[in-house]
Amino acid sequence: MFCNICGAQLQINSKFCTNCGNKLEETTNYNYMHRKQQAGQGEAIASIVLGLIAFTLPIPILDLIIGIAGLVLAYLAKKKGREGIATAGLVISIIGTMAAMIFTFYFLIGQPLV
């Protein structure tokens, strides 16, 4: 059984958390585990979307900023434990950021891409 506030592991019939003093309910184990499973999912999905936008956005410098934001969100999602989808977001954001860097470089030096 886990506390739904601090996540401390508790004895099965505990009425209060020994770590933070929270009053426990019957569904405490489910609530904590469900919240832990959902952590980082939004950041991971946002990193995929930002990576794709950075890859397709034809606006120099802005697409580079969006790609870097995707990288940061993928890193945060990986820290929260979303390994699979966060890795996909990281890869897509890296590709989008690299494409944005190339596009921005060619735009700044005034050379055509072809």
KAUR-V203923 format. One record per pair of residues at least 24 apart in sequence whose ideal C-beta (glycine too) atoms are under 10 Angstrom apart, sorted by the first residue. I is the first residue (numbers start at 1). J is the second residue. D is the distance in Angstrom with one decimal. If there is no record, write none. Layout:
I;J;D
I;J;D
//
This chain:
1;26;9.8
1;28;6.0
1;29;4.9
1;32;8.8
2;28;6.4
2;29;5.6
2;30;9.4
2;31;8.4
2;32;4.1
2;33;7.0
2;35;9.9
2;36;8.7
3;28;6.6
3;29;9.7
3;31;9.5
3;32;6.8
4;28;5.0
4;29;8.6
4;30;8.9
4;31;4.3
4;32;4.8
4;33;9.5
4;34;9.4
4;35;7.4
5;31;9.7
5;32;8.6
6;32;9.1
7;32;5.7
7;33;9.5
7;35;8.7
7;36;7.4
8;32;9.4
36;80;9.0
36;81;7.5
37;81;8.6
37;82;9.3
38;80;9.5
38;82;9.3
39;77;8.7
39;79;9.6
39;80;4.5
39;81;6.3
39;82;7.4
40;73;9.3
40;74;9.8
40;76;6.9
40;77;4.1
40;78;7.6
40;79;7.5
40;80;3.0
40;81;6.0
40;82;3.8
40;83;9.4
40;85;8.5
40;86;6.6
41;77;7.5
41;80;8.5
41;81;9.9
41;82;5.9
41;85;7.1
41;86;9.1
42;73;8.7
42;76;9.9
42;77;8.1
42;80;9.8
42;82;9.4
43;70;9.9
43;72;8.8
43;73;4.5
43;74;7.4
43;75;8.8
43;76;4.9
43;77;3.9
43;78;9.0
43;79;9.2
43;80;7.0
43;82;7.4
43;85;9.4
43;86;7.5
43;89;7.9
44;73;7.5
44;74;6.8
44;76;8.8
44;77;3.8
44;78;8.1
44;80;8.5
44;82;4.6
44;83;9.3
44;84;8.4
44;85;4.1
44;86;4.4
44;87;8.7
44;88;7.6
44;89;5.0
44;90;9.0
45;73;8.9
45;77;8.5
45;82;9.2
45;85;6.8
45;86;9.5
45;88;9.6
45;89;7.4
46;70;7.5
46;72;10.0
46;73;5.0
46;74;8.8
46;76;9.6
46;77;8.3
46;89;7.7
46;93;9.9
47;71;7.3
47;72;8.0
47;73;4.0
47;74;3.8
47;75;8.4
47;76;8.4
47;77;6.3
47;78;9.4
47;82;9.7
47;85;8.6
47;86;7.0
47;87;9.9
47;88;8.4
47;89;3.1
47;90;6.8
47;91;9.7
47;92;7.4
47;93;5.3
47;96;9.7
48;73;9.1
48;74;8.2
48;77;9.8
48;85;7.4
48;86;9.2
48;88;6.1
48;89;4.4
48;90;9.3
48;91;9.2
48;92;5.3
48;93;7.7
48;96;9.6
49;73;9.3
49;89;8.5
49;92;8.9
49;93;9.7
50;74;8.8
50;89;8.2
50;92;8.6
50;93;6.4
50;96;7.3
50;97;9.4
51;88;8.9
51;89;6.4
51;90;8.3
51;91;7.9
51;92;3.5
51;93;3.6
51;94;7.6
51;95;6.7
51;96;4.0
51;97;7.5
51;99;9.6
51;100;9.8
52;89;9.8
52;92;6.2
52;93;8.9
52;95;9.2
52;96;6.5
53;93;9.9
53;96;7.2
53;100;9.6
54;92;8.8
54;93;7.0
54;94;9.8
54;95;8.5
54;96;3.3
54;97;5.8
54;98;9.2
54;99;7.0
54;100;4.8
54;101;9.6
54;103;9.5
55;92;7.6
55;93;9.1
55;95;6.2
55;96;3.9
55;97;8.6
55;98;8.9
55;99;5.0
55;100;7.4
55;103;9.5
56;96;8.1
56;99;8.6
56;100;9.9
57;96;8.6
57;99;9.5
57;100;7.5
57;103;8.8
58;100;10.0
58;103;7.4
58;107;9.4
59;100;9.3
59;103;9.0
59;104;9.3
59;107;9.3
60;100;8.1
60;103;6.2
60;104;4.4
60;105;8.9
60;106;8.7
60;107;4.1
60;108;7.0
61;100;8.5
61;103;9.6
61;104;5.6
61;107;8.3
61;108;8.5
62;100;8.6
62;104;9.1
63;96;7.6
63;97;8.6
63;99;7.9
63;100;4.0
63;101;9.1
63;103;6.6
63;104;7.2
64;96;9.4
64;97;6.8
64;98;9.9
64;99;9.5
64;100;4.3
64;101;6.1
64;102;10.0
64;103;8.2
64;104;5.2
64;105;9.6
65;97;9.6
65;100;8.4
65;104;9.9
66;93;9.1
66;96;7.6
66;97;8.6
66;100;7.4
67;92;9.5
67;93;5.9
67;94;8.2
67;95;8.7
67;96;4.5
67;97;3.2
67;98;8.0
67;99;7.9
67;100;4.6
67;101;7.9
67;104;9.9
68;93;8.2
68;96;9.6
68;97;6.1
68;100;8.6
68;101;9.8
69;93;8.4
69;97;9.5
70;94;8.7
70;95;9.9
70;96;6.3
70;97;7.1
70;100;10.0
71;96;8.9
71;97;6.2
//
